[in-house]
C-alpha cells in the first residue's frame, strides 16, 4: 500500500520526497511479507507440546495433561482443543486451521488418553463408536479402601446439581441418568490403599468419581467427592487420582480394524503409588493382564452392586497385593 501511494505523496509534498522505484517497492513487499509470516508462525506456535500417542490422517490420540480443560470456558482461553490445533498448524506449516473433532471428554483434572478426529467423516464414526458404547475406555484409579476381591459392576442413578456436582438419587428421579461401570482391583498397599482398573459402561458426567464415592471408596485427592485432603495424598497429587489408561475402538478407515492406545502413568500418580508402597510398574503389568481379558460384562463371576446393595461383598483378596516397603505413608 505504501508503494502504491508513493506517487501521490510526491504530488502533495513536492520534489523533496523521492518516488520509490519498482525494485525498492518489491524489496519492501518481500520484507513485509516475511515479517507477516514470522508473526503468524509465532501466533500459531503451540504453547505446550501435547504428547502424541498415535496419529494418522484420520485420528490423533494424545496424552492429556491434568489441569487442562478439553474446551475453553471463555473465548481465547486455554484448552486441549486449542493446543492440539496449534500443534497441528505448527507441524504442517500451514496457516489454515485444521479440523479438530472433539468426540469425547475427560474432566479437567483427569489425565490420559483422548482421541481427536482429523476429518468430519472420522468424527462421525468415532462419535458413533462412543455413543453406541462400542469404544472401550479403561481408567486406573487409586482409592483409600476397597472392600471387594473380585470384579464388581456398579450401577447407580445420578443427577447433576446446579453447581455441576453429581449426586446419587433414587431411581426414577427427575433429570436423572442411569450409570454403570466395572471395577477390578489390581493391587493393594499395606495401608489398604487400592489401585482399581475401571471400565466405563456408560458415559456420564463425573461418573467414576461419584460412583466410587457412593461406595465410601472415594478417589484419593478428590475432595469434591469425599477424598479429603487429610488423607495425606496432597503431598504427591493435588487432583483426583484417576488416569485414562487405555482407549480402544474400531478405526474410522476401512476395513475398520480394532485400534487401541495406552497412556503411561503420569509422574504425580507414580509418586503417589510409590508413597503407599505400590510399584507403578507392577500396576501396569496387572492392568495389561486384566485388559487382555477384555470386558467382563456378563461374566458369571462378576458381582453387581446397586444402590440397594452397598454393603461389602467378599473379603479383601491377597492375590493382588504387592508391597515393596513394610510401612505406608498414608
C-alpha positions as CSV (number, residue, x, y, z in Angstrom):
1,X,0.0,0.0,0.0
2,X,2.9,2.4,0.8
3,X,4.5,1.6,-2.6
4,X,1.2,2.1,-4.4
5,X,0.6,5.5,-2.9
6,X,4.2,6.8,-3.1
7,X,3.5,8.8,-6.3
8,X,0.6,10.6,-4.6
9,X,2.8,11.6,-1.7
10,X,5.2,13.2,-4.2
11,X,2.4,15.2,-5.8
12,X,1.3,16.6,-2.4
13,X,4.7,17.1,-0.7
14,X,6.8,18.2,-3.6
15,X,10.0,17.0,-5.3
16,X,11.9,16.6,-2.0
17,X,10.2,13.3,-1.5
18,X,11.8,10.8,-3.8
19,X,9.4,8.5,-5.8
20,X,10.1,4.8,-4.8
21,X,11.4,2.7,-7.6
22,X,10.0,-0.6,-8.6
23,X,12.9,-2.6,-7.1
24,X,12.7,-0.8,-3.8
25,X,9.0,-1.5,-3.7
26,X,9.4,-5.2,-4.3
27,X,12.0,-5.4,-1.5
28,X,9.6,-3.6,0.8
29,X,6.8,-6.0,-0.1
30,X,9.1,-9.0,0.4
31,X,10.3,-7.8,3.8
32,X,6.7,-7.1,4.9
33,X,5.6,-10.5,3.7
34,X,8.4,-12.2,5.7
35,X,7.6,-10.2,8.8
36,X,3.9,-11.2,8.4
37,X,4.7,-14.9,8.0
38,X,7.1,-14.8,11.0
39,X,4.3,-13.1,13.2
40,X,1.8,-15.7,12.1
41,X,4.1,-18.5,12.8
42,X,4.7,-17.2,16.3
43,X,1.0,-16.8,16.8
44,X,0.4,-20.4,15.8
45,X,3.3,-21.9,17.8
46,X,1.9,-24.3,20.4
47,X,2.2,-23.0,24.0
48,X,2.6,-26.6,25.2
49,X,3.5,-29.7,23.3
50,X,0.8,-32.3,23.9
51,X,2.3,-35.8,23.9
52,X,1.0,-37.8,20.9
53,X,0.3,-41.5,21.4
54,X,-0.8,-42.3,17.8
55,X,-1.6,-40.3,14.7
56,X,-2.6,-40.9,11.1
57,X,-4.6,-38.9,8.5
58,X,-7.9,-39.8,10.3
59,X,-7.2,-39.7,14.1
60,X,-5.0,-38.2,16.7
61,X,-4.6,-39.8,20.1
62,X,-2.9,-37.6,22.8
63,X,-1.9,-38.0,26.4
64,X,-4.0,-35.2,28.0
65,X,-2.2,-33.5,30.9
66,X,-4.1,-32.9,34.1
67,X,-5.3,-29.4,34.7
68,X,-6.1,-28.6,31.1
69,X,-9.8,-28.4,30.1
70,X,-10.9,-30.1,26.9
71,X,-12.8,-27.0,25.8
72,X,-12.2,-23.4,26.9
73,X,-14.8,-21.9,29.2
74,X,-14.2,-18.4,27.6
75,X,-13.2,-17.2,24.2
76,X,-9.5,-17.3,23.7
77,X,-8.9,-19.4,26.9
78,X,-6.5,-22.3,27.2
79,X,-7.9,-25.7,26.3
80,X,-6.7,-29.1,24.9
81,X,-8.5,-28.4,21.7
82,X,-6.6,-25.2,21.2
83,X,-3.3,-26.8,22.0
84,X,-3.9,-29.7,19.6
85,X,-5.0,-27.3,16.8
86,X,-1.9,-25.1,17.3
87,X,0.3,-28.1,17.4
88,X,-1.1,-29.4,14.1
89,X,-0.7,-26.0,12.5
90,X,2.9,-25.8,13.7
91,X,3.8,-29.3,12.3
92,X,2.2,-28.7,8.9
93,X,3.4,-25.1,8.5
94,X,0.0,-24.1,7.2
95,X,-1.9,-21.0,8.4
96,X,-5.3,-22.7,7.8
97,X,-6.9,-24.1,10.9
98,X,-7.1,-27.9,10.7
99,X,-10.2,-29.8,11.5
100,X,-10.1,-31.0,15.2
101,X,-13.1,-33.0,16.2
102,X,-13.7,-33.4,19.9
103,X,-15.7,-36.7,20.2
104,X,-15.4,-37.3,24.0
105,X,-14.1,-35.5,27.1
106,X,-12.1,-36.0,30.2
107,X,-12.6,-33.9,33.4
108,X,-10.2,-31.0,33.6
109,X,-8.1,-32.6,36.4
110,X,-8.0,-36.1,34.9
111,X,-5.1,-37.2,32.7
112,X,-4.7,-39.8,30.0
113,X,-5.6,-41.0,26.5
114,X,-8.0,-38.9,24.4
115,X,-8.8,-39.3,20.7
116,X,-9.5,-36.4,18.3
117,X,-10.9,-36.8,14.8
118,X,-9.0,-35.1,12.0
119,X,-11.8,-35.3,9.4
120,X,-15.6,-34.9,9.6
121,X,-16.0,-38.5,8.5
122,X,-13.8,-39.8,11.2
123,X,-15.7,-37.6,13.7
124,X,-19.0,-39.2,12.7
125,X,-17.5,-42.7,13.0
126,X,-15.9,-42.1,16.4
127,X,-19.0,-40.4,17.7
128,X,-21.0,-43.5,16.9
129,X,-18.4,-45.8,18.4
130,X,-18.7,-43.9,21.7
131,X,-22.4,-43.2,21.8
132,X,-23.2,-46.8,20.9
133,X,-20.8,-47.9,23.6
134,X,-18.5,-49.9,21.2
135,X,-15.4,-48.0,22.3
136,X,-13.5,-49.3,25.3
137,X,-12.4,-46.9,27.9
138,X,-10.2,-48.1,30.8
139,X,-9.0,-46.0,33.7
140,X,-6.6,-46.5,36.6
141,X,-7.8,-45.1,39.8
142,X,-6.5,-45.1,43.4
143,X,-8.9,-45.3,46.3
144,X,-8.4,-45.1,50.1
145,X,-10.0,-48.6,50.6
146,X,-11.9,-51.2,48.6
147,X,-14.0,-54.0,50.1
148,X,-14.1,-56.4,47.2
149,X,-11.7,-59.0,46.0
150,X,-13.3,-59.7,42.6
151,X,-14.8,-57.7,39.7
152,X,-17.7,-55.5,40.6
153,X,-20.3,-53.9,38.3
154,X,-21.6,-50.7,39.9
155,X,-25.0,-49.3,38.9
156,X,-26.3,-46.0,40.3
157,X,-28.8,-43.4,39.4
158,X,-27.1,-40.0,39.1
159,X,-28.1,-36.4,38.7
160,X,-26.1,-33.2,38.3
161,X,-26.8,-30.3,40.6
162,X,-26.8,-26.6,39.6
163,X,-23.1,-26.3,40.6
164,X,-22.1,-29.2,38.4
165,X,-21.6,-31.7,41.3
166,X,-23.1,-35.1,40.5
167,X,-25.1,-36.9,43.3
168,X,-26.7,-40.3,43.7
169,X,-30.5,-40.1,43.7
170,X,-33.4,-42.6,43.9
171,X,-34.2,-44.4,40.6
172,X,-36.8,-42.5,38.5
173,X,-35.8,-39.1,39.9
174,X,-36.4,-36.2,37.5
175,X,-33.4,-35.4,35.2
176,X,-31.6,-38.4,36.4
177,X,-29.5,-40.9,34.4
178,X,-28.5,-44.5,34.9
179,X,-24.8,-45.0,35.3
180,X,-22.8,-48.2,35.2
181,X,-19.1,-49.1,35.4
182,X,-16.9,-52.1,36.1
183,X,-14.2,-52.1,38.8
184,X,-11.4,-54.7,39.1
185,X,-8.8,-54.4,41.9
186,X,-5.3,-54.6,40.6
187,X,-3.2,-54.4,43.8
188,X,-3.4,-53.1,47.4
189,X,-0.8,-51.4,49.6
190,X,-0.2,-52.3,53.3
191,X,-2.4,-49.4,54.4
192,X,-5.4,-50.6,52.4
193,X,-4.9,-48.1,49.5
194,X,-6.1,-49.9,46.4
195,X,-5.5,-49.5,42.7
196,X,-8.5,-50.2,40.5
197,X,-9.0,-50.8,36.8
198,X,-12.2,-49.1,35.9
199,X,-14.1,-49.7,32.7
200,X,-16.9,-47.3,31.7
201,X,-20.1,-49.0,30.6
202,X,-21.9,-45.6,30.3
203,X,-20.7,-42.1,29.8
204,X,-21.9,-39.7,32.5
205,X,-20.5,-36.6,34.0
206,X,-18.2,-37.3,36.9
207,X,-19.4,-40.9,36.8
208,X,-16.4,-42.7,38.1
209,X,-15.8,-40.2,40.9
210,X,-19.4,-40.1,42.1
211,X,-20.0,-43.9,41.9
212,X,-16.8,-44.7,43.9
213,X,-17.8,-42.1,46.5
214,X,-21.2,-43.7,46.8
215,X,-19.5,-46.9,47.9
216,X,-17.5,-45.0,50.5
217,X,-14.3,-45.6,48.4
218,X,-13.5,-42.1,47.0
219,X,-10.6,-41.4,44.8
220,X,-7.6,-40.0,46.7
221,X,-7.1,-36.3,46.0
222,X,-10.7,-35.7,45.2
223,X,-12.3,-33.6,48.0
224,X,-15.3,-32.8,45.8
225,X,-16.4,-36.4,46.1
226,X,-15.2,-37.4,49.5
227,X,-11.4,-37.7,49.1
228,X,-10.5,-35.4,51.9
229,X,-7.1,-33.6,51.9
230,X,-6.5,-35.1,55.3
231,X,-5.7,-38.4,53.7
232,X,-2.2,-37.2,53.1
233,X,-2.2,-37.5,49.4
234,X,-1.8,-33.8,48.7
235,X,1.9,-34.1,49.2
236,X,2.1,-36.1,46.0
237,X,-1.0,-35.4,44.0
238,X,-3.4,-32.4,44.0
239,X,-6.1,-33.8,41.8
240,X,-8.3,-36.9,41.6
241,X,-6.1,-40.0,41.4
242,X,-7.6,-41.0,38.1
243,X,-5.9,-41.6,34.7
244,X,-7.4,-42.6,31.4
245,X,-5.1,-45.5,30.7
246,X,-6.4,-47.4,27.7
247,X,-8.6,-46.3,24.8
248,X,-9.9,-48.8,22.2
249,X,-12.2,-48.5,19.2
250,X,-12.6,-49.6,15.6
251,X,-10.5,-47.4,13.3
252,X,-12.6,-45.0,11.1
253,X,-10.8,-46.1,7.9
254,X,-11.9,-49.3,6.2
255,X,-11.7,-52.1,7.0
256,X,-12.2,-50.7,10.5
257,X,-9.6,-52.8,12.3
258,X,-9.6,-52.7,16.1
259,X,-7.3,-49.9,17.4
260,X,-6.1,-49.0,20.8
261,X,-3.6,-46.7,22.6
262,X,-2.2,-46.8,26.1
263,X,-1.1,-43.7,28.0
264,X,1.7,-44.1,30.5
265,X,1.1,-43.3,34.2
266,X,1.9,-39.6,34.9
267,X,4.6,-38.6,37.4
268,X,2.2,-37.4,40.2
269,X,0.3,-40.7,40.1
270,X,3.6,-42.7,40.2
271,X,4.8,-40.6,43.1
272,X,1.5,-41.4,45.0
273,X,1.8,-45.1,44.3
274,X,5.4,-45.3,45.5
275,X,4.4,-43.4,48.6
276,X,1.9,-46.1,49.6
277,X,4.3,-48.9,48.8
278,X,2.9,-49.9,45.5
279,X,5.2,-50.4,42.5
280,X,3.9,-48.4,39.4
281,X,5.4,-51.0,37.1
282,X,3.5,-53.8,38.7
283,X,0.3,-51.7,38.4
284,X,0.9,-51.6,34.6
285,X,1.6,-55.3,34.5
286,X,-1.6,-56.1,36.2
287,X,-3.5,-53.6,34.1
288,X,-2.1,-55.2,30.9
289,X,-3.2,-58.7,32.1
290,X,-6.7,-57.5,33.0
291,X,-7.0,-55.6,29.8
292,X,-6.1,-58.6,27.7
293,X,-9.1,-60.4,29.1
294,X,-11.5,-57.8,27.7
295,X,-14.7,-56.5,29.2
296,X,-16.1,-58.8,31.8
297,X,-19.7,-57.7,31.5
298,X,-22.0,-60.7,31.7
299,X,-19.3,-62.8,33.4
300,X,-21.0,-65.1,36.0
301,X,-18.2,-64.3,38.4
302,X,-18.8,-60.6,38.3
303,X,-20.9,-59.4,41.2
304,X,-23.2,-56.4,40.8
305,X,-23.5,-53.6,43.4
306,X,-26.6,-51.5,43.2
307,X,-27.9,-48.6,45.2
308,X,-29.7,-51.1,47.5
309,X,-26.6,-53.3,47.9
310,X,-23.7,-51.0,49.0
311,X,-22.6,-53.4,51.8
312,X,-19.3,-55.1,51.2
313,X,-19.4,-58.5,49.4
314,X,-16.4,-60.8,49.8
315,X,-13.2,-60.2,51.6
316,X,-10.0,-58.5,50.5
317,X,-8.1,-60.7,48.1
318,X,-4.5,-61.3,48.8
319,X,-3.5,-62.4,45.4
320,X,-3.4,-58.9,44.1
321,X,-1.4,-57.5,46.9
322,X,2.2,-56.5,46.4
323,X,4.1,-54.2,48.8
324,X,7.7,-53.0,48.3
325,X,8.1,-51.5,51.8
326,X,6.8,-52.5,55.2
327,X,5.3,-49.1,56.1
328,X,2.8,-46.8,54.5
329,X,2.9,-43.1,54.3
330,X,-0.9,-42.6,54.2
